[in-house]
Amino acid sequence: MKLKGVGFFEAHIEKLLLGLMVAVAAGVVVLQFAGTPNSVNIRNQELPPARAYDPVERRAQEVDAQMSSTSIELPDVEGRTSMLAEVDDRVMGAVSPRPRIVAFGAPAEIDEELFKGQAEDVEYAVVTPPAPSQPVVASYAGTLDPALVSGNEDLAAIVGSAQPFDIATVSVEVTYDGTELEEMFRSGGDGDKRPLPINWRRNIEALGLQLERQEQRSDGSWGQTTIINGLPGQQSLYELLQEDAAAGALSRDQLASDARLAYEEAPAYRRPLPLRTIAGTEWKPPTVFKQELAAQGGADKQDQARRLLSQRANEERALDRNQQQLDDDSQGQGGDRGSGRDPRNPGQEPADQPQDRRTQQLLRQKEQIEARIAALDEQIRALGYDPVTGQPIEVAGFADETVDERLLEDDNARFWAHDATAEPGKTYRYRTRLAVNNPMYGREPVLIEAQRPLAASPVLFSEASPWSDPVVVAPKTAFFLASANDGRGGALGPSEPTASVEVFTFYYGYYRRSTLTLRPGEMVASEADLPDDLRLPVLALAQEDPDVAPPTQGGRRGGAEIIGAPGTPDAGGQDAGEQGELVPDKVPASIDVYLVDVTFEPTQAEALGDRTTQAVAYFSQVGDAGLMRKVASTDRQGTLYQMLSRSAQAGQNQGQPRATLEIPEIRDPRDRREPSSDPGGPIGGGKGGGGG
């Protein structure tokens, strides 16, 4: 039955869908069995599903073969970063752009035995510390404290067994740039050698200054080098450490402890003070000593000062006369000048009063005299002398205000050393070496065989400094030509030549001056006056108690006591009292030298360009055929004359109390007492020094 209103598709839709599905199914069957089967793409290769795992299996077999192989071909790493080298650079290199960092505690000590198997491949750079600066040297003379001599056989051999114990010494001063040494350690030098580890070198400190001395021969050449390690009867710190090491009694930790102690007490070890004296001019460092001499000048300045002082004395006398006249006028002396009227004409009106005019004139003269005295005072001070006393004006009192930093952080470390074995009157020159603790000491287990000898000594010496300028050691006796006359052209005709000389002889702390006029053939022999009531001190050694030893300087490691120590003022003062032994009124001043002749020789005056003459005296020493030539105009211009003249002036007031200097306490590293717990030392500072 045909449905009314239903189309063909609507009536047969089910049949059409069923036929389509049957056709698709038939196509799938035909493609599966009649066309190309299914495949997969593995590394750009078409494979059927059944063979999809074949490439993976082959790659696994290849990797397994490589892992099992005994001959491995390393890949090319050119251009790649070596992680080992990068780590090495980070460990050995700086950890901060700042050159200094503050240590917040002691470093961890690592036992190098753990690395014993690795040390054979490590060669460290060997650093020799650079040289100190050129030395500044000066000669001194004084009288030793008897207590020092009684307890020091080496000193007694120099000064003898009877008072006064006069001695001549030389002091040497240098500076040192420790930052240069630190840079050398940091860089490690050229080549592929490794710099020393920072924990090896962090405790490097100065252990003292070693002196080298040469004596000048008569022909001007220099003799053999003599090494001086300290003052007589004392040992330097570096000598004691060397002895301990030789005896097997010095460990690496003990050396580091002694080095820290040397820093903590740097003023005593870097700048040991001179031997204690009871008489003599106050010791000052060579640089300060030379400043004072330069300020006072030579004999020319002294002669100028003497002339100006003489003029000042004349002006003072004129001022006294002027004041006396003013005083007389004020008392109405010298006639009737009070009315202002002429006594011959009493009725005349008074004119200008004569007394007033005279007083005004005297006052104007007084002002003029005072102005001239003030001008003379200014000139005298400019020459380095006190216008009232006539004594040399010393440079402001010395105080060692040096700030001592860690050696490797100090670019201007200051050092002193002293030579008490130099012979008076001889000429020497000096150079120095700085001693520091050896950072390789005791580290043989971690050094290669070739470098193990470098670890044997606890002390490392720097390069030698340049030689100093020559210095004349303070002589026992010396003379200088003041003037000369060849005997021609005198008012009464020719006469015998003469030479006027100043003779200085050292006795009881000071030089004593005398003057002498010589004729040819006469010896330089005179006597010098000594201060009144000058006495030698009594040596109080508690003789009743043999168990009480006299005070000595033993046990002070690297340090010496200072001139002018408490309890040892200038002998002859109140402390000596009547207990001391009186010295003679005069002291002999003689030299085995006699005058040969006097002549005037032409010289070229450079400033004027014309020919002039100069007085020259020739002397000869007994037993010596040679001649000694002295020129009157220049013989008193040198440093030696300045020093002797200055001492002679100071010696005129011997016995008066003088200021004393404080002695710093010095610990002995042999006690092995612990230094401060902070190995970096006081932060931001150092120590002041031991001057006064």
SVG drawing of the C-alpha trace seen along z (x, -y; Angstrom):
<svg xmlns="http://www.w3.org/2000/svg" viewBox="-2 -138 162 149">
<polyline fill="none" stroke="black" stroke-width="0.4" points="0.0,0.0 1.4,-3.3 1.6,-5.9 0.2,-9.1 2.6,-12.1 5.9,-10.0 8.9,-10.5 11.3,-7.8 14.2,-8.6 12.1,-8.8 10.5,-5.5 13.9,-3.7 16.5,-5.5 17.2,-2.3 18.0,-0.3 20.3,-2.9 22.3,-3.2 22.7,0.6 24.0,0.8 26.6,-1.9 27.9,-0.1 28.2,3.2 30.2,1.4 32.6,-0.2 33.2,3.1 33.9,4.8 36.4,2.1 38.3,2.6 38.5,6.3 39.8,5.7 42.5,3.2 43.7,5.5 44.3,8.5 44.7,7.1 46.7,3.7 49.9,2.6 49.9,3.7 50.3,1.2 53.7,-0.4 55.4,-2.7 58.2,-5.3 61.3,-4.7 64.2,-7.2 62.9,-8.0 62.5,-4.2 59.1,-2.7 58.7,0.6 55.8,2.9 54.4,2.9 55.9,6.3 59.5,4.9 59.0,1.6 61.4,2.5 64.3,3.8 66.2,0.4 65.9,0.0 67.3,3.4 70.3,2.8 71.1,-0.5 71.0,1.2 73.5,3.8 75.9,1.1 75.8,-0.7 76.4,2.5 79.4,3.2 80.9,-0.2 80.4,0.2 82.1,3.6 85.1,2.4 88.5,1.9 89.8,-0.7 87.8,-3.9 88.2,-6.7 87.9,-10.0 85.8,-12.7 87.4,-15.9 87.1,-18.6 89.0,-21.4 87.3,-24.7 85.4,-23.3 85.9,-24.5 88.0,-22.4 85.9,-22.1 89.1,-21.1 91.0,-24.1 88.0,-26.4 87.7,-25.0 91.5,-25.3 91.4,-29.0 88.5,-29.6 90.4,-28.0 93.8,-29.7 92.5,-33.0 91.3,-36.1 87.8,-35.8 87.3,-39.6 88.4,-42.6 89.7,-44.2 93.4,-43.6 92.7,-43.2 90.1,-41.4 89.6,-41.1 90.2,-37.8 87.3,-36.8 89.1,-33.8 91.9,-31.3 92.1,-29.3 91.3,-25.7 94.4,-23.6 94.4,-20.8 96.8,-17.9 98.9,-17.9 99.6,-14.2 96.2,-13.7 97.5,-15.1 100.9,-13.3 100.0,-11.2 99.2,-14.3 102.3,-16.5 104.6,-14.9 102.9,-16.9 102.9,-20.3 105.9,-22.7 105.5,-26.0 107.0,-29.3 109.9,-30.3 109.9,-34.0 112.9,-35.9 111.6,-39.0 112.7,-42.3 115.3,-44.5 114.7,-47.3 115.3,-50.9 118.8,-52.5 119.8,-52.8 120.1,-56.1 123.0,-55.9 124.2,-58.0 126.9,-57.7 126.3,-58.2 128.4,-58.3 127.4,-57.8 128.3,-56.2 126.7,-52.9 124.9,-52.1 127.3,-50.1 124.6,-47.6 124.6,-46.6 128.3,-46.1 128.5,-44.0 126.1,-41.5 127.3,-41.4 130.8,-40.0 130.6,-41.1 130.0,-44.7 132.7,-44.6 135.2,-43.4 134.4,-46.6 134.3,-49.3 136.8,-47.8 136.5,-47.3 136.7,-50.8 134.2,-53.6 133.2,-55.6 132.0,-53.0 132.2,-55.2 131.1,-53.7 130.5,-54.7 127.7,-53.1 126.1,-53.4 122.3,-53.2 120.8,-52.2 117.2,-53.0 115.3,-51.6 111.8,-51.3 110.2,-48.3 107.3,-47.8 105.5,-44.7 102.8,-45.0 105.4,-44.3 106.3,-41.1 102.6,-40.1 102.2,-40.8 105.1,-38.6 103.6,-35.8 100.2,-36.3 101.5,-36.2 103.9,-33.3 106.3,-34.7 106.7,-33.5 106.2,-30.0 103.7,-27.3 104.7,-27.1 101.9,-27.4 101.8,-30.3 102.0,-29.4 98.6,-28.7 97.3,-31.7 97.1,-29.9 100.9,-29.3 101.8,-32.9 99.2,-34.7 101.3,-34.8 104.5,-36.1 106.0,-38.8 109.3,-40.7 111.7,-39.0 114.4,-41.6 117.0,-43.4 120.4,-42.0 123.2,-44.4 126.2,-44.0 129.2,-46.3 132.2,-47.2 135.2,-49.2 136.8,-51.8 140.6,-51.3 143.2,-54.1 143.1,-54.0 139.3,-54.6 138.4,-51.0 136.1,-48.8 137.1,-45.8 135.3,-42.5 131.7,-42.3 131.0,-41.7 127.5,-40.4 126.0,-41.9 123.0,-40.2 122.3,-42.3 123.8,-44.1 126.6,-42.5 125.3,-39.9 121.9,-39.7 120.5,-37.5 118.0,-38.5 114.7,-36.7 115.7,-35.1 118.9,-33.7 117.0,-32.1 114.5,-30.5 117.4,-29.1 118.9,-27.6 115.6,-26.1 115.1,-24.6 118.6,-23.2 117.9,-21.5 114.6,-20.1 112.7,-22.2 110.7,-24.4 107.5,-23.2 105.6,-24.9 102.9,-26.0 105.4,-27.5 107.0,-29.4 103.7,-30.9 103.0,-31.8 106.4,-33.5 105.7,-35.4 102.3,-36.6 104.0,-37.7 106.6,-39.6 103.8,-41.6 101.9,-42.2 105.0,-43.6 106.3,-45.2 107.8,-48.3 110.3,-46.2 111.1,-43.7 111.1,-46.0 112.7,-49.0 114.9,-47.7 116.1,-50.5 119.8,-51.3 121.8,-50.3 120.9,-52.1 123.2,-54.9 123.7,-57.2 125.3,-60.1 125.2,-61.5 122.9,-63.3 119.5,-61.8 119.4,-59.1 117.1,-59.8 116.6,-57.8 119.1,-58.6 116.5,-60.4 115.6,-62.7 119.3,-63.1 120.3,-64.2 117.4,-66.7 118.7,-68.4 122.3,-68.6 121.0,-70.0 119.0,-72.6 122.1,-73.8 124.5,-73.6 128.3,-73.4 130.9,-75.6 129.9,-78.5 126.5,-78.6 128.1,-78.3 130.5,-81.1 127.6,-83.2 125.6,-82.4 128.5,-83.3 128.9,-86.7 125.2,-87.4 125.2,-86.3 128.1,-88.7 126.2,-91.5 123.2,-90.6 125.2,-90.7 126.4,-94.2 122.9,-95.3 121.8,-93.9 124.5,-95.9 123.4,-99.1 119.8,-98.4 120.9,-98.1 122.7,-101.4 119.7,-103.0 117.4,-101.7 119.7,-102.9 119.6,-106.4 115.9,-106.3 115.8,-105.2 118.2,-108.0 116.1,-110.6 112.9,-109.3 114.6,-109.8 115.6,-113.4 119.3,-112.7 121.7,-114.7 120.8,-118.3 117.8,-120.6 115.8,-119.7 112.4,-119.6 111.2,-123.3 111.8,-123.6 113.1,-127.2 116.6,-128.4 118.3,-128.9 120.3,-131.8 117.0,-133.7 114.3,-132.6 111.9,-135.1 111.9,-133.6 108.9,-131.6 109.6,-127.9 110.4,-126.4 110.6,-122.8 111.5,-120.9 115.0,-119.4 114.1,-116.4 111.2,-115.5 113.3,-115.8 116.0,-113.6 113.5,-111.0 111.9,-110.9 115.3,-110.5 116.1,-107.7 112.8,-106.0 113.4,-106.2 116.8,-104.7 115.3,-101.9 112.8,-101.1 115.6,-101.0 117.8,-98.7 114.9,-96.4 114.1,-96.2 117.7,-95.3 117.6,-92.6 114.4,-91.2 116.0,-91.1 119.1,-89.4 117.0,-86.8 115.2,-86.0 118.5,-85.5 120.0,-83.4 116.9,-81.1 117.1,-80.8 120.6,-79.4 119.3,-76.7 120.4,-78.3 118.6,-79.7 119.3,-83.4 119.2,-83.4 121.3,-80.4 123.3,-80.0 122.5,-76.3 121.4,-74.4 117.7,-74.3 116.7,-70.7 114.0,-69.4 110.8,-68.9 111.0,-66.0 111.0,-62.6 108.1,-60.2 107.8,-57.0 104.3,-57.3 104.7,-54.7 101.5,-52.7 102.6,-49.1 100.4,-47.0 100.8,-43.4 104.0,-43.2 102.2,-42.1 99.8,-45.0 102.3,-47.7 103.8,-49.7 106.1,-51.7 107.2,-49.5 110.0,-51.2 113.0,-49.3 116.1,-50.2 119.2,-48.2 122.4,-49.1 126.1,-48.3 128.0,-48.6 131.1,-46.8 132.3,-49.5 135.7,-51.0 135.7,-54.7 137.2,-57.0 136.8,-54.5 134.6,-54.9 132.0,-52.3 129.1,-51.7 126.1,-49.5 123.4,-47.5 120.6,-45.5 118.5,-42.3 115.0,-41.8 114.4,-38.5 110.9,-37.0 109.5,-33.6 109.7,-31.0 106.2,-30.0 107.6,-26.6 109.1,-25.6 108.0,-22.2 106.0,-21.4 108.4,-18.8 105.6,-16.1 103.7,-18.2 106.7,-19.4 108.3,-17.7 111.7,-16.2 113.6,-19.1 111.9,-21.7 112.1,-20.0 115.4,-21.6 113.6,-25.0 111.6,-23.9 114.6,-23.3 115.2,-26.9 112.5,-28.8 114.0,-32.1 113.9,-33.7 116.2,-36.7 115.4,-39.4 117.6,-40.7 120.3,-43.1 119.5,-46.8 121.8,-49.4 124.8,-50.4 124.5,-53.5 126.5,-56.6 129.8,-56.4 129.6,-57.2 132.5,-58.1 132.1,-56.4 132.3,-58.9 136.1,-59.0 137.6,-59.0 139.6,-62.2 139.5,-64.5 140.8,-67.9 139.8,-70.5 141.6,-73.4 140.1,-76.7 142.6,-79.1 146.2,-79.2 148.9,-81.7 152.0,-81.1 154.0,-83.8 154.4,-86.2 153.2,-89.8 153.0,-90.3 153.2,-93.8 156.7,-93.0 157.8,-91.1 158.0,-87.4 157.3,-85.1 156.9,-81.4 153.8,-79.7 151.0,-78.8 147.8,-76.8 144.8,-77.2 142.9,-73.9 139.9,-72.8 140.5,-69.5 137.6,-67.2 137.9,-64.3 135.1,-62.1 134.7,-61.5 131.8,-60.5 129.0,-60.9 130.1,-64.1 132.8,-65.5 135.0,-68.1 136.4,-70.9 139.7,-72.7 141.6,-75.1 145.3,-75.0 147.8,-77.0 150.5,-74.9 153.9,-75.7 155.6,-73.3 156.8,-70.2 154.3,-70.6 151.9,-67.8 148.2,-68.1 148.0,-67.7 145.9,-69.7 143.5,-69.4 139.7,-70.0 137.8,-71.3 135.1,-69.1 132.0,-70.4 132.4,-71.1 131.5,-68.4 131.0,-65.7 130.8,-62.3 130.8,-58.7 127.8,-56.7 127.9,-54.0 127.0,-50.6 124.5,-49.2 124.5,-45.5 123.4,-44.3 126.7,-42.7 125.6,-41.4 123.2,-39.0 125.0,-36.9 121.7,-35.5 120.6,-38.9 121.8,-39.3 122.4,-42.7 119.9,-43.9 120.9,-43.0 119.3,-42.9 119.3,-39.2 116.1,-37.4 114.8,-40.2 114.3,-38.6 115.4,-41.1 114.9,-44.1 117.3,-46.5 116.7,-48.9 116.7,-52.6 119.1,-55.5 117.8,-57.6 115.9,-54.8 114.1,-55.5 116.5,-55.5 119.6,-56.4 119.8,-60.1 122.9,-62.0 125.5,-61.1 126.6,-64.1 123.0,-65.1 121.1,-64.8 120.6,-61.0 124.3,-60.5 124.7,-62.7 127.8,-62.6 128.0,-58.8 129.7,-59.0 133.3,-59.3 134.5,-62.7 136.1,-62.9 139.2,-65.1 138.8,-68.8 140.4,-68.2 140.7,-65.4 143.7,-64.9 143.0,-65.6 145.9,-64.4 146.5,-62.7 149.7,-61.4 149.7,-64.1 152.0,-67.1 152.0,-70.2 154.3,-70.1 153.8,-73.4 151.3,-76.1 150.8,-77.7 148.4,-79.7 147.3,-78.0 145.4,-79.6 141.9,-78.6 139.2,-79.6 136.3,-81.4 133.4,-80.0 131.0,-82.8 133.3,-85.7 135.4,-84.2 138.6,-85.6 141.6,-83.9 141.8,-83.8 143.9,-82.0 143.0,-79.7 145.0,-78.7 146.1,-75.1 147.9,-73.3 149.8,-70.0 149.9,-67.5 151.6,-64.1 150.9,-61.2 153.7,-59.8 155.2,-56.8 153.4,-57.6 155.3,-59.2 152.1,-60.6 150.8,-64.1 147.3,-65.1 146.0,-68.2 143.4,-70.4 141.8,-73.6 140.8,-76.2 137.7,-77.3 136.2,-73.8 137.5,-71.6 134.7,-72.4 131.9,-72.1 131.2,-68.3 128.7,-66.3 131.3,-65.0 132.3,-68.5 128.6,-69.4 128.0,-66.3 131.1,-66.8 130.5,-70.5 126.8,-69.9 127.8,-67.3 130.5,-69.6 127.9,-72.3 125.5,-69.9 128.2,-68.5 128.7,-71.9 125.5,-71.4 126.1,-67.8 124.5,-66.7 121.2,-68.6 118.1,-66.4 116.7,-65.4 113.6,-63.7 113.6,-60.0 112.0,-57.6 109.6,-54.8 110.8,-51.2 108.2,-49.0 107.6,-45.6 109.0,-42.8 107.8,-39.3 110.1,-36.3 108.8,-33.9 110.8,-31.2 108.2,-31.2 105.7,-30.0 103.0,-32.2 100.0,-32.5 99.6,-35.6 96.2,-37.2 93.4,-34.9 92.8,-37.1 95.4,-36.0 94.7,-39.0 95.9,-41.3 94.1,-44.4 91.7,-45.4 92.4,-48.7 95.6,-49.5 98.9,-48.4 101.1,-49.6 102.8,-52.8 106.5,-52.7 109.0,-52.8 110.4,-56.2 110.0,-58.9"/>
</svg>
